[in-house]
Amino acid sequence: MTFTLLAEGVVAFLLVAGGVFAFTGSLGMLQLKDFFMRLHGPTKGTTLGIGCILIASMLYFTVTQREFHVQELLITLFLFITAPVTGHMLAKTGLHMHLRFITGTRGSLPELRDEDVGQSRVARPAKARHPWRTRRKSLQMKSRQKPRLPR
Amino acid sequence: MLDTALMISLGLIVAAMAMNVVRLAKGPDVPDRLLALDTLYVNSIALIVLLGLWLNTKTYFEAAILIAMLGFVGTMAICRYLLRGDIIE
C-alpha cells in the first residue's frame, strides 16, 4: 500500500516536472529575441521534459502491470541522442544562412576573439538573405536583361 | 493525485504546442520554422505518451517511436538541404 502510494507520488511529480520543463522550453523558443538564443530552449528544456514524462510512463506501467517496460526507455535514449545532433545542425544552418543576431549574442571575449572571427571582423549582411527569393529575383533580372531572339 | 498531475501536464504540453504553432506562424526565417517544427514533434510525442497514460493502454508507443525517428530524419533532411542545397550528394 505504501509502496503504491510512493510510486504514485513519484509518477505525479515526474509528470508535473516534465510538463513544466517542456513549457519552459517552448516559452524560451517563443520569447527570446534571436535564433541562436531561441535554439537553447528546445534543445535542453523540452528534451529534459519529455525524458521526465517518458520515465514517469515507464514507472507507471512497471508498477501497475507487474512487468518491466523498456519501450519508453528506448524513446528516451533515442531523443537524448538525437536532440544535440539536431541542435548542432540547426546552429550550423543558422550560421550558414547569416541570420540576424543581437549584439549580446556574440560574446566578445578578448581571449576568444582571434580564433572566433580572425584578425579582422567578418562583414555580415544587415538583414538575412532569403534563400530562394533573392535567387529568383536575380534570375528574373538576368532574363530581363537578355535580348529576345527574333523568330 | 495522478489524475490531477495528468491534467496539469496535459495543459502545460498543450500550451507549449500552441506556443510552437505561434513561432511556426511568425518565425522570421526558415531555421526558426524548422526549430518550431522540431519542438512540435517532440511535444506531440509527450502528448501521445500522456494519452497512453490516460487511457491505460500500451498501444501508442509504437506511434511515438515512429514519430521520433521520422521527425529526426525530416529535420536532418531539411538541414542538409538548407546547408548544401542537396540532401544526398
gemmi code that builds the backbone of each chain (N, CA, C; Angstrom):
import gemmi

chains = {
    "A": [
        ("MET", (0.836, -1.203, 0.000), (0.000, 0.000, 0.000), (0.868, 1.249, 0.000)),
        ("THR", (1.802, 1.280, 0.940), (2.653, 2.471, 0.986), (3.575, 2.557, -0.225)),
        ("PHE", (3.983, 1.379, -0.742), (4.839, 1.398, -1.937), (4.074, 1.955, -3.133)),
        ("THR", (2.805, 1.546, -3.245), (1.982, 2.046, -4.350), (1.780, 3.549, -4.234)),
        ("LEU", (1.547, 4.013, -3.011), (1.354, 5.454, -2.802), (2.626, 6.230, -3.139)),
        ("LEU", (3.769, 5.645, -2.741), (5.057, 6.300, -3.034), (5.305, 6.355, -4.543)),
        ("ALA", (5.012, 5.240, -5.238), (5.202, 5.210, -6.688), (4.269, 6.195, -7.371)),
        ("GLU", (3.042, 6.318, -6.861), (2.096, 7.273, -7.440), (2.600, 8.710, -7.257)),
        ("GLY", (3.160, 8.986, -6.079), (3.710, 10.321, -5.852), (4.874, 10.627, -6.763)),
        ("VAL", (5.755, 9.638, -6.964), (6.910, 9.852, -7.847), (6.447, 10.071, -9.280)),
        ("VAL", (5.458, 9.271, -9.741), (4.945, 9.406, -11.108), (4.292, 10.771, -11.292)),
        ("ALA", (3.511, 11.226, -10.277), (2.852, 12.535, -10.383), (3.881, 13.655, -10.422)),
        ("PHE", (4.921, 13.545, -9.588), (5.970, 14.577, -9.587), (6.695, 14.624, -10.923)),
        ("LEU", (7.005, 13.438, -11.495), (7.720, 13.415, -12.774), (6.852, 13.967, -13.894)),
        ("LEU", (5.534, 13.688, -13.840), (4.633, 14.227, -14.871), (4.591, 15.745, -14.814)),
        ("VAL", (4.422, 16.303, -13.612), (4.342, 17.765, -13.490), (5.675, 18.411, -13.857)),
        ("ALA", (6.793, 17.783, -13.443), (8.112, 18.336, -13.776), (8.348, 18.310, -15.286)),
        ("GLY", (7.936, 17.217, -15.938), (8.087, 17.146, -17.388), (7.272, 18.200, -18.105)),
        ("GLY", (6.036, 18.397, -17.661), (5.205, 19.434, -18.266), (5.792, 20.813, -18.075)),
        ("VAL", (6.322, 21.086, -16.889), (6.910, 22.408, -16.629), (8.158, 22.622, -17.481)),
        ("PHE", (8.978, 21.562, -17.618), (10.192, 21.711, -18.427), (9.862, 21.923, -19.900)),
        ("ALA", (8.890, 21.169, -20.423), (8.511, 21.340, -21.829), (7.908, 22.718, -22.060)),
        ("PHE", (7.090, 23.178, -21.103), (6.507, 24.514, -21.215), (7.595, 25.579, -21.203)),
        ("THR", (8.594, 25.408, -20.352), (9.666, 26.400, -20.268), (10.485, 26.442, -21.562)),
        ("GLY", (10.745, 25.269, -22.138), (11.479, 25.243, -23.396), (10.738, 25.943, -24.511)),
        ("SER", (9.435, 25.689, -24.603), (8.667, 26.333, -25.664), (8.486, 27.817, -25.398)),
        ("LEU", (8.408, 28.198, -24.118), (8.315, 29.623, -23.789), (9.596, 30.344, -24.186)),
        ("GLY", (10.744, 29.704, -23.951), (12.004, 30.297, -24.380), (12.075, 30.414, -25.884)),
        ("MET", (11.554, 29.400, -26.598), (11.578, 29.482, -28.045), (10.658, 30.580, -28.554)),
        ("LEU", (9.581, 30.864, -27.825), (8.674, 31.915, -28.293), (9.190, 33.301, -27.946)),
        ("GLN", (9.803, 33.455, -26.771), (10.020, 34.798, -26.239), (11.396, 35.371, -26.515)),
        ("LEU", (12.399, 34.543, -26.740), (13.741, 35.100, -26.863), (13.898, 35.845, -28.188)),
        ("LYS", (14.948, 36.669, -28.258), (15.000, 37.671, -29.327), (15.688, 37.192, -30.597)),
        ("ASP", (16.427, 36.075, -30.496), (17.414, 35.786, -31.517), (17.327, 34.306, -31.862)),
        ("PHE", (17.684, 33.917, -33.073), (17.609, 32.487, -33.402), (18.583, 31.670, -32.559)),
        ("PHE", (19.770, 32.204, -32.343), (20.770, 31.442, -31.589), (20.440, 31.389, -30.108)),
        ("MET", (19.631, 32.347, -29.620), (19.127, 32.244, -28.251), (17.921, 31.324, -28.185)),
        ("ARG", (17.104, 31.355, -29.251), (15.913, 30.504, -29.273), (16.268, 29.030, -29.355)),
        ("LEU", (17.469, 28.742, -29.862), (17.890, 27.350, -30.015), (18.113, 26.675, -28.665)),
        ("HIS", (18.370, 27.467, -27.615), (18.693, 26.880, -26.319), (17.499, 26.210, -25.660)),
        ("GLY", (16.296, 26.805, -25.829), (15.144, 26.276, -25.112), (14.751, 24.864, -25.502)),
        ("PRO", (14.453, 24.610, -26.792), (14.021, 23.261, -27.177), (15.096, 22.194, -27.009)),
        ("THR", (16.372, 22.558, -27.239), (17.385, 21.506, -27.185), (17.667, 21.048, -25.763)),
        ("LYS", (17.382, 21.870, -24.774), (17.637, 21.437, -23.389), (16.350, 21.209, -22.612)),
        ("GLY", (15.506, 22.255, -22.568), (14.327, 22.170, -21.703), (13.316, 21.142, -22.162)),
        ("THR", (13.008, 21.158, -23.471), (11.992, 20.239, -23.961), (12.469, 18.796, -23.919)),
        ("THR", (13.761, 18.585, -24.187), (14.297, 17.225, -24.133), (14.235, 16.658, -22.721)),
        ("LEU", (14.590, 17.499, -21.745), (14.528, 17.051, -20.352), (13.080, 16.785, -19.922)),
        ("GLY", (12.158, 17.645, -20.384), (10.752, 17.465, -20.031), (10.178, 16.178, -20.571)),
        ("ILE", (10.505, 15.875, -21.840), (9.940, 14.644, -22.411), (10.640, 13.427, -21.820)),
        ("GLY", (11.891, 13.571, -21.402), (12.539, 12.476, -20.684), (11.833, 12.188, -19.371)),
        ("CYS", (11.463, 13.246, -18.630), (10.728, 13.069, -17.372), (9.394, 12.381, -17.609)),
        ("ILE", (8.670, 12.812, -18.654), (7.342, 12.237, -18.908), (7.462, 10.768, -19.301)),
        ("LEU", (8.460, 10.424, -20.123), (8.611, 9.030, -20.549), (9.037, 8.139, -19.387)),
        ("ILE", (9.870, 8.668, -18.494), (10.276, 7.854, -17.332), (9.087, 7.676, -16.383)),
        ("ALA", (8.222, 8.709, -16.276), (7.008, 8.574, -15.466), (6.085, 7.501, -16.029)),
        ("SER", (5.949, 7.481, -17.366), (5.115, 6.458, -18.008), (5.696, 5.064, -17.783)),
        ("MET", (7.033, 4.953, -17.877), (7.674, 3.650, -17.657), (7.447, 3.159, -16.235)),
        ("LEU", (7.583, 4.070, -15.254), (7.341, 3.695, -13.851), (5.898, 3.276, -13.633)),
        ("TYR", (4.963, 4.016, -14.245), (3.550, 3.725, -14.056), (3.203, 2.337, -14.582)),
        ("PHE", (3.637, 2.038, -15.812), (3.284, 0.726, -16.365), (4.058, -0.401, -15.692)),
        ("THR", (5.271, -0.086, -15.190), (6.003, -1.120, -14.465), (5.306, -1.480, -13.156)),
        ("VAL", (4.766, -0.472, -12.455), (4.145, -0.727, -11.158), (2.761, -1.349, -11.329)),
        ("THR", (1.964, -0.822, -12.286), (0.578, -1.295, -12.375), (0.467, -2.653, -13.038)),
        ("GLN", (1.325, -2.966, -14.017), (1.146, -4.219, -14.743), (2.134, -5.298, -14.328)),
        ("ARG", (2.972, -5.009, -13.334), (3.843, -6.009, -12.717), (4.847, -6.622, -13.685)),
        ("GLU", (5.237, -5.860, -14.705), (6.304, -6.356, -15.578), (7.109, -5.157, -16.075)),
        ("PHE", (8.359, -5.425, -16.438), (9.261, -4.325, -16.745), (9.066, -3.860, -18.179)),
        ("HIS", (8.977, -2.522, -18.361), (8.782, -1.951, -19.690), (10.019, -1.172, -20.095)),
        ("VAL", (10.532, -1.466, -21.288), (11.720, -0.767, -21.756), (11.438, 0.063, -22.994)),
        ("GLN", (10.202, 0.067, -23.481), (9.934, 0.807, -24.723), (10.112, 2.304, -24.521)),
        ("GLU", (9.624, 2.824, -23.379), (9.778, 4.248, -23.107), (11.237, 4.623, -22.936)),
        ("LEU", (11.998, 3.710, -22.355), (13.437, 3.959, -22.211), (14.098, 4.051, -23.579)),
        ("LEU", (13.575, 3.268, -24.533), (14.093, 3.321, -25.907), (13.854, 4.697, -26.520)),
        ("ILE", (12.613, 5.208, -26.364), (12.314, 6.541, -26.912), (13.159, 7.597, -26.222)),
        ("THR", (13.320, 7.483, -24.897), (14.116, 8.462, -24.150), (15.560, 8.469, -24.629)),
        ("LEU", (16.132, 7.280, -24.803), (17.518, 7.180, -25.264), (17.663, 7.771, -26.659)),
        ("PHE", (16.713, 7.446, -27.542), (16.771, 7.960, -28.909), (16.680, 9.480, -28.930)),
        ("LEU", (15.756, 10.041, -28.126), (15.622, 11.502, -28.114), (16.845, 12.163, -27.495)),
        ("PHE", (17.426, 11.548, -26.461), (18.597, 12.152, -25.841), (19.811, 12.071, -26.747)),
        ("ILE", (19.836, 11.083, -27.662), (20.940, 11.038, -28.624), (20.707, 12.045, -29.740)),
        ("THR", (19.462, 12.133, -30.260), (19.228, 12.934, -31.458), (19.077, 14.418, -31.188)),
        ("ALA", (18.711, 14.835, -29.970), (18.486, 16.267, -29.731), (19.759, 17.110, -29.883)),
        ("PRO", (20.935, 16.684, -29.367), (22.124, 17.509, -29.622), (22.538, 17.547, -31.075)),
        ("VAL", (22.307, 16.438, -31.804), (22.645, 16.425, -33.233), (21.777, 17.432, -33.976)),
        ("THR", (20.473, 17.449, -33.647), (19.567, 18.397, -34.279), (19.956, 19.838, -33.950)),
        ("GLY", (20.310, 20.088, -32.676), (20.708, 21.433, -32.296), (21.975, 21.881, -33.007)),
        ("HIS", (22.921, 20.965, -33.155), (24.166, 21.280, -33.852), (23.917, 21.609, -35.317)),
        ("MET", (23.060, 20.789, -35.968), (22.784, 21.035, -37.383), (21.996, 22.326, -37.566)),
        ("LEU", (21.075, 22.638, -36.631), (20.312, 23.884, -36.749), (21.217, 25.094, -36.539)),
        ("ALA", (22.171, 24.991, -35.610), (23.106, 26.104, -35.394), (23.991, 26.302, -36.622)),
        ("LYS", (24.419, 25.172, -37.245), (25.218, 25.292, -38.465), (24.409, 25.932, -39.587)),
        ("THR", (23.112, 25.568, -39.664), (22.256, 26.162, -40.693), (22.086, 27.665, -40.467)),
        ("GLY", (21.898, 28.056, -39.189), (21.748, 29.477, -38.891), (23.008, 30.266, -39.196)),
        ("LEU", (24.174, 29.676, -38.908), (25.429, 30.360, -39.233), (25.640, 30.432, -40.736)),
        ("HIS", (25.210, 29.371, -41.431), (25.399, 29.332, -42.879), (24.527, 30.347, -43.593)),
        ("MET", (23.308, 30.554, -43.056), (22.376, 31.463, -43.717), (22.540, 32.905, -43.271)),
        ("HIS", (23.513, 33.189, -42.394), (23.801, 34.543, -41.907), (22.568, 35.200, -41.309)),
        ("LEU", (21.980, 34.532, -40.347), (20.801, 35.100, -39.694), (21.198, 36.299, -38.843)),
        ("ARG", (20.225, 37.167, -38.638), (20.488, 38.329, -37.786), (20.602, 37.899, -36.334)),
        ("PHE", (21.476, 38.560, -35.593), (21.528, 38.327, -34.160), (21.773, 39.648, -33.465)),
        ("ILE", (21.316, 39.735, -32.213), (21.573, 40.952, -31.453), (23.020, 40.932, -30.982)),
        ("THR", (23.535, 42.082, -30.597), (24.970, 42.178, -30.331), (25.373, 41.431, -29.077)),
        ("GLY", (24.421, 41.192, -28.165), (24.767, 40.449, -26.972), (24.960, 38.974, -27.216)),
        ("THR", (24.492, 38.458, -28.355), (24.593, 37.032, -28.623), (26.038, 36.622, -28.845)),
        ("ARG", (26.727, 37.394, -29.673), (28.106, 37.038, -29.960), (28.986, 37.609, -28.855)),
        ("GLY", (29.502, 36.737, -28.001), (30.347, 37.209, -26.921), (31.675, 37.710, -27.457)),
        ("SER", (32.146, 38.836, -26.952), (33.406, 39.392, -27.435), (34.466, 39.246, -26.352)),
        ("LEU", (34.733, 37.980, -25.984), (35.805, 37.744, -25.030), (37.144, 38.024, -25.710)),
        ("PRO", (38.043, 38.719, -25.052), (39.302, 39.055, -25.732), (40.164, 37.841, -26.003)),
        ("GLU", (40.051, 36.794, -25.168), (40.893, 35.625, -25.432), (40.293, 34.714, -26.494)),
        ("LEU", (39.027, 34.932, -26.836), (38.417, 34.106, -27.875), (38.311, 34.846, -29.199)),
        ("ARG", (38.710, 36.125, -29.222), (38.409, 36.923, -30.396), (39.202, 36.477, -31.615)),
        ("ASP", (40.451, 36.052, -31.401), (41.284, 35.705, -32.545), (40.792, 34.449, -33.235)),
        ("GLU", (40.492, 33.436, -32.421), (40.068, 32.195, -33.075), (38.612, 32.246, -33.490)),
        ("ASP", (37.866, 33.238, -33.018), (36.460, 33.310, -33.386), (36.275, 33.989, -34.732)),
        ("VAL", (36.739, 35.199, -34.848), (36.498, 35.945, -36.070), (37.779, 36.220, -36.840)),
        ("GLY", (38.920, 35.741, -36.386), (40.137, 36.024, -37.096), (40.672, 37.388, -36.716)),
        ("GLN", (41.657, 37.853, -37.459), (42.265, 39.131, -37.113), (41.354, 40.303, -37.452)),
        ("SER", (40.612, 40.188, -38.533), (39.686, 41.251, -38.897), (38.272, 40.721, -38.795)),
        ("ARG", (37.373, 41.591, -38.437), (35.995, 41.168, -38.247), (35.373, 40.772, -39.567)),
        ("VAL", (34.569, 39.724, -39.516), (33.896, 39.260, -40.717), (32.700, 40.171, -40.971)),
        ("ALA", (32.608, 40.673, -42.183), (31.468, 41.522, -42.516), (30.237, 40.669, -42.712)),
        ("ARG", (29.172, 41.035, -42.039), (27.927, 40.285, -42.175), (26.857, 41.194, -42.755)),
        ("PRO", (25.963, 40.663, -43.543), (24.872, 41.497, -44.062), (23.935, 41.905, -42.931)),
        ("ALA", (23.345, 43.103, -43.099), (22.498, 43.628, -42.030), (21.213, 42.827, -41.914)),
        ("LYS", (20.707, 42.317, -43.031), (19.461, 41.562, -42.996), (19.736, 40.189, -43.599)),
        ("ALA", (19.051, 39.193, -43.077), (19.283, 37.838, -43.564), (18.776, 37.702, -44.986)),
        ("ARG", (19.584, 37.032, -45.795), (19.165, 36.827, -47.189), (18.168, 35.696, -47.239)),
        ("HIS", (17.108, 35.918, -47.983), (16.143, 34.840, -48.169), (16.683, 33.905, -49.235)),
        ("PRO", (16.613, 32.594, -49.031), (17.369, 31.704, -49.915), (16.854, 31.634, -51.339)),
        ("TRP", (15.515, 31.661, -51.504), (15.081, 31.498, -52.893), (14.566, 32.786, -53.509)),
        ("ARG", (14.128, 33.762, -52.702), (13.606, 34.987, -53.306), (14.711, 35.762, -54.002)),
        ("THR", (15.878, 35.841, -53.343), (16.969, 36.581, -53.959), (17.405, 35.895, -55.235)),
        ("ARG", (17.441, 34.549, -55.206), (17.865, 33.820, -56.393), (16.877, 34.042, -57.540)),
        ("ARG", (15.584, 34.027, -57.169), (14.584, 34.196, -58.212), (14.646, 35.613, -58.788)),
        ("LYS", (14.879, 36.617, -57.914), (14.979, 37.989, -58.410), (16.168, 38.140, -59.346)),
        ("SER", (17.296, 37.530, -58.979), (18.463, 37.658, -59.835), (18.217, 36.953, -61.166)),
        ("LEU", (17.509, 35.824, -61.117), (17.199, 35.124, -62.372), (16.277, 35.976, -63.241)),
        ("GLN", (15.282, 36.637, -62.584), (14.385, 37.484, -63.356), (15.142, 38.644, -63.996)),
        ("MET", (16.062, 39.241, -63.225), (16.813, 40.354, -63.785), (17.679, 39.907, -64.949)),
        ("LYS", (18.291, 38.716, -64.803), (19.103, 38.218, -65.904), (18.247, 37.964, -67.141)),
        ("SER", (17.054, 37.399, -66.921), (16.228, 37.097, -68.080), (15.704, 38.386, -68.699)),
        ("ARG", (15.520, 39.435, -67.849), (15.082, 40.695, -68.422), (16.185, 41.334, -69.261)),
        ("GLN", (17.413, 41.181, -68.760), (18.491, 41.839, -69.482), (18.834, 41.133, -70.794)),
        ("LYS", (18.452, 39.875, -70.898), (18.786, 39.147, -72.129), (17.959, 39.673, -73.305)),
        ("PRO", (18.546, 39.917, -74.434), (17.756, 40.329, -75.605), (16.993, 39.151, -76.171)),
        ("ARG", (15.821, 39.416, -76.645), (14.993, 38.329, -77.165), (15.442, 37.953, -78.577)),
        ("LEU", (15.410, 36.684, -78.819), (15.829, 36.229, -80.140), (14.693, 36.427, -81.136)),
        ("PRO", (14.968, 36.895, -82.284), (13.907, 37.032, -83.309), (13.549, 35.677, -83.872)),
        ("ARG", (12.263, 35.476, -84.054), (11.833, 34.176, -84.569), (11.823, 34.180, -86.084)),
    ],
    "B": [
        ("MET", (-4.552, 11.957, -7.108), (-3.290, 12.688, -7.272), (-2.753, 12.510, -8.693)),
        ("LEU", (-2.853, 11.281, -9.198), (-2.330, 11.025, -10.535), (-3.170, 11.715, -11.608)),
        ("ASP", (-4.489, 11.759, -11.386), (-5.354, 12.425, -12.359), (-5.072, 13.923, -12.413)),
        ("THR", (-4.878, 14.522, -11.241), (-4.572, 15.960, -11.198), (-3.242, 16.249, -11.893)),
        ("ALA", (-2.229, 15.422, -11.612), (-0.918, 15.616, -12.243), (-1.018, 15.438, -13.751)),
        ("LEU", (-1.840, 14.462, -14.181), (-2.009, 14.225, -15.618), (-2.685, 15.416, -16.284)),
        ("MET", (-3.683, 16.003, -15.598), (-4.370, 17.166, -16.159), (-3.418, 18.367, -16.264)),
        ("ILE", (-2.621, 18.584, -15.211), (-1.672, 19.712, -15.223), (-0.659, 19.537, -16.356)),
        ("SER", (-0.155, 18.321, -16.488), (0.850, 18.067, -17.517), (0.259, 18.203, -18.918)),
        ("LEU", (-0.973, 17.716, -19.102), (-1.639, 17.854, -20.405), (-1.831, 19.325, -20.756)),
        ("GLY", (-2.275, 20.137, -19.784), (-2.469, 21.559, -20.048), (-1.172, 22.255, -20.415)),
        ("LEU", (-0.085, 21.908, -19.707), (1.205, 22.541, -19.999), (1.719, 22.146, -21.378)),
        ("ILE", (1.537, 20.855, -21.731), (2.020, 20.408, -23.048), (1.218, 21.062, -24.166)),
        ("VAL", (-0.113, 21.188, -23.961), (-0.939, 21.811, -24.995), (-0.584, 23.289, -25.142)),
        ("ALA", (-0.305, 23.976, -24.023), (0.130, 25.372, -24.098), (1.467, 25.488, -24.823)),
        ("ALA", (2.379, 24.528, -24.570), (3.675, 24.533, -25.251), (3.494, 24.339, -26.751)),
        ("MET", (2.568, 23.444, -27.144), (2.331, 23.231, -28.569), (1.702, 24.458, -29.212)),
        ("ALA", (0.843, 25.168, -28.468), (0.264, 26.407, -29.008), (1.351, 27.457, -29.240)),
        ("MET", (2.313, 27.536, -28.302), (3.412, 28.491, -28.498), (4.300, 28.093, -29.665)),
        ("ASN", (4.466, 26.773, -29.857), (5.230, 26.328, -31.027), (4.542, 26.722, -32.321)),
        ("VAL", (3.208, 26.617, -32.337), (2.478, 26.979, -33.556), (2.591, 28.475, -33.813)),
        ("VAL", (2.580, 29.286, -32.732), (2.753, 30.739, -32.899), (4.116, 31.039, -33.506)),
        ("ARG", (5.166, 30.370, -32.990), (6.501, 30.598, -33.536), (6.601, 30.093, -34.977)),
        ("LEU", (5.907, 28.998, -35.256), (5.896, 28.466, -36.633), (5.222, 29.434, -37.585)),
        ("ALA", (4.200, 30.151, -37.102), (3.491, 31.081, -37.986), (4.293, 32.356, -38.197)),
        ("LYS", (4.956, 32.873, -37.153), (5.580, 34.186, -37.302), (7.091, 34.149, -37.328)),
        ("GLY", (7.665, 32.946, -37.466), (9.127, 32.873, -37.479), (9.704, 33.673, -38.620)),
        ("PRO", (10.676, 34.540, -38.371), (11.133, 35.414, -39.456), (11.944, 34.684, -40.520)),
        ("ASP", (12.567, 33.571, -40.183), (13.416, 32.896, -41.165), (13.078, 31.414, -41.205)),
        ("VAL", (13.705, 30.734, -42.158), (13.430, 29.305, -42.331), (13.921, 28.471, -41.145)),
        ("PRO", (15.132, 28.687, -40.574), (15.545, 27.856, -39.432), (14.671, 28.035, -38.197)),
        ("ASP", (14.032, 29.207, -38.027), (13.100, 29.370, -36.907), (11.910, 28.429, -37.057)),
        ("ARG", (11.381, 28.353, -38.282), (10.233, 27.459, -38.505), (10.638, 26.010, -38.371)),
        ("LEU", (11.870, 25.700, -38.796), (12.361, 24.330, -38.660), (12.511, 23.947, -37.192)),
        ("LEU", (12.992, 24.887, -36.394), (13.123, 24.652, -34.948), (11.741, 24.493, -34.304)),
        ("ALA", (10.769, 25.281, -34.783), (9.405, 25.178, -34.243), (8.796, 23.821, -34.581)),
        ("LEU", (9.034, 23.327, -35.813), (8.510, 22.013, -36.190), (9.174, 20.907, -35.383)),
        ("ASP", (10.472, 21.048, -35.148), (11.206, 20.056, -34.360), (10.642, 19.960, -32.939)),
        ("THR", (10.437, 21.124, -32.310), (9.870, 21.135, -30.958), (8.440, 20.641, -30.952)),
        ("LEU", (7.724, 20.905, -32.058), (6.325, 20.459, -32.146), (6.236, 18.940, -32.169)),
        ("TYR", (7.150, 18.279, -32.903), (7.039, 16.814, -32.894), (7.486, 16.222, -31.563)),
        ("VAL", (8.436, 16.860, -30.917), (8.833, 16.364, -29.588), (7.673, 16.500, -28.596)),
        ("ASN", (6.972, 17.637, -28.660), (5.815, 17.819, -27.774), (4.678, 16.875, -28.129)),
        ("SER", (4.554, 16.534, -29.421), (3.497, 15.595, -29.803), (3.801, 14.193, -29.275)),
        ("ILE", (5.090, 13.829, -29.172), (5.447, 12.553, -28.541), (5.007, 12.550, -27.083)),
        ("ALA", (5.240, 13.678, -26.391), (4.809, 13.784, -24.993), (3.293, 13.675, -24.881)),
        ("LEU", (2.573, 14.279, -25.839), (1.107, 14.225, -25.815), (0.603, 12.806, -26.022)),
        ("ILE", (1.270, 12.061, -26.923), (0.865, 10.675, -27.177), (1.117, 9.808, -25.956)),
        ("VAL", (2.258, 10.034, -25.286), (2.555, 9.252, -24.072), (1.547, 9.565, -22.967)),
        ("LEU", (1.158, 10.840, -22.853), (0.151, 11.201, -21.847), (-1.210, 10.601, -22.184)),
        ("LEU", (-1.523, 10.510, -23.492), (-2.774, 9.850, -23.892), (-2.764, 8.378, -23.524)),
        ("GLY", (-1.592, 7.733, -23.724), (-1.479, 6.336, -23.322), (-1.606, 6.151, -21.822)),
        ("LEU", (-1.107, 7.123, -21.037), (-1.273, 7.051, -19.588), (-2.725, 7.242, -19.188)),
        ("TRP", (-3.430, 8.135, -19.921), (-4.821, 8.412, -19.563), (-5.711, 7.210, -19.871)),
        ("LEU", (-5.528, 6.631, -21.076), (-6.371, 5.513, -21.472), (-5.880, 4.181, -20.920)),
        ("ASN", (-4.701, 4.182, -20.270), (-4.134, 2.998, -19.633), (-3.885, 1.869, -20.628)),
        ("THR", (-3.363, 2.249, -21.810), (-3.013, 1.255, -22.824), (-1.557, 1.449, -23.237)),
        ("LYS", (-0.994, 0.409, -23.857), (0.361, 0.491, -24.380), (0.370, 0.550, -25.896)),
        ("THR", (-0.775, 0.878, -26.488), (-0.894, 0.779, -27.940), (-0.112, 1.872, -28.661)),
        ("TYR", (0.062, 3.024, -27.996), (0.518, 4.199, -28.725), (2.027, 4.373, -28.715)),
        ("PHE", (2.781, 3.451, -28.090), (4.216, 3.677, -28.008), (4.908, 3.443, -29.335)),
        ("GLU", (4.361, 2.540, -30.151), (4.934, 2.363, -31.485), (4.777, 3.630, -32.306)),
        ("ALA", (3.622, 4.301, -32.165), (3.424, 5.580, -32.861), (4.413, 6.619, -32.366)),
        ("ALA", (4.706, 6.608, -31.054), (5.665, 7.572, -30.512), (7.066, 7.308, -31.063)),
        ("ILE", (7.480, 6.033, -31.121), (8.803, 5.700, -31.686), (8.883, 6.116, -33.141)),
        ("LEU", (7.789, 5.868, -33.895), (7.762, 6.212, -35.321), (7.876, 7.718, -35.515)),
        ("ILE", (7.136, 8.493, -34.697), (7.193, 9.953, -34.815), (8.591, 10.452, -34.475)),
        ("ALA", (9.227, 9.864, -33.449), (10.566, 10.300, -33.067), (11.563, 10.079, -34.199)),
        ("MET", (11.559, 8.861, -34.784), (12.548, 8.569, -35.818), (12.294, 9.376, -37.078)),
        ("LEU", (11.035, 9.452, -37.524), (10.766, 10.164, -38.776), (10.945, 11.673, -38.616)),
        ("GLY", (10.645, 12.202, -37.423), (10.877, 13.622, -37.193), (12.347, 13.972, -37.232)),
        ("PHE", (13.182, 13.109, -36.636), (14.626, 13.350, -36.685), (15.143, 13.299, -38.113)),
        ("VAL", (14.678, 12.312, -38.884), (15.141, 12.184, -40.263), (14.690, 13.386, -41.094)),
        ("GLY", (13.460, 13.847, -40.879), (12.973, 15.000, -41.623), (13.725, 16.273, -41.289)),
        ("THR", (14.003, 16.482, -40.003), (14.769, 17.675, -39.615), (16.166, 17.642, -40.217)),
        ("MET", (16.792, 16.449, -40.166), (18.125, 16.320, -40.749), (18.092, 16.584, -42.251)),
        ("ALA", (17.043, 16.106, -42.934), (16.965, 16.297, -44.384), (16.817, 17.767, -44.726)),
        ("ILE", (15.961, 18.504, -43.983), (15.790, 19.925, -44.300), (17.053, 20.704, -43.953)),
        ("CYS", (17.747, 20.308, -42.862), (19.010, 20.966, -42.524), (20.040, 20.744, -43.623)),
        ("ARG", (20.139, 19.501, -44.122), (21.086, 19.216, -45.197), (20.736, 20.023, -46.441)),
        ("TYR", (19.422, 20.137, -46.714), (19.014, 20.888, -47.905), (19.386, 22.352, -47.772)),
        ("LEU", (19.168, 22.939, -46.560), (19.499, 24.347, -46.380), (21.000, 24.574, -46.354)),
        ("LEU", (21.762, 23.566, -45.881), (23.209, 23.755, -45.801), (23.883, 23.548, -47.142)),
        ("ARG", (23.545, 22.443, -47.837), (24.313, 22.036, -49.004), (23.564, 22.236, -50.309)),
        ("GLY", (22.257, 22.475, -50.256), (21.495, 22.596, -51.477), (21.048, 21.270, -52.048)),
        ("ASP", (21.373, 20.183, -51.339), (21.003, 18.860, -51.810), (20.968, 17.942, -50.588)),
        ("ILE", (20.140, 16.914, -50.652), (20.022, 16.034, -49.476), (21.030, 14.899, -49.547)),
        ("ILE", (21.040, 14.183, -50.673), (22.005, 13.102, -50.872), (22.861, 13.471, -52.071)),
        ("GLU", (24.144, 13.639, -51.812), (25.001, 14.115, -52.906), (25.620, 12.942, -53.639)),
    ],
}
model = gemmi.Model(1)
for chain_id, residues in chains.items():
    chain = gemmi.Chain(chain_id)
    for i, (resn, *xyz) in enumerate(residues, 1):
        res = gemmi.Residue()
        res.name, res.seqid = resn, gemmi.SeqId(i, " ")
        for name, pos in zip(("N", "CA", "C"), xyz):
            atom = gemmi.Atom()
            atom.name, atom.element = name, gemmi.Element(name[0])
            atom.pos, atom.b_iso = gemmi.Position(*pos), 0.0
            res.add_atom(atom)
        chain.add_residue(res)
    model.add_chain(chain)
structure = gemmi.Structure()
structure.add_model(model)
structure.setup_entities()
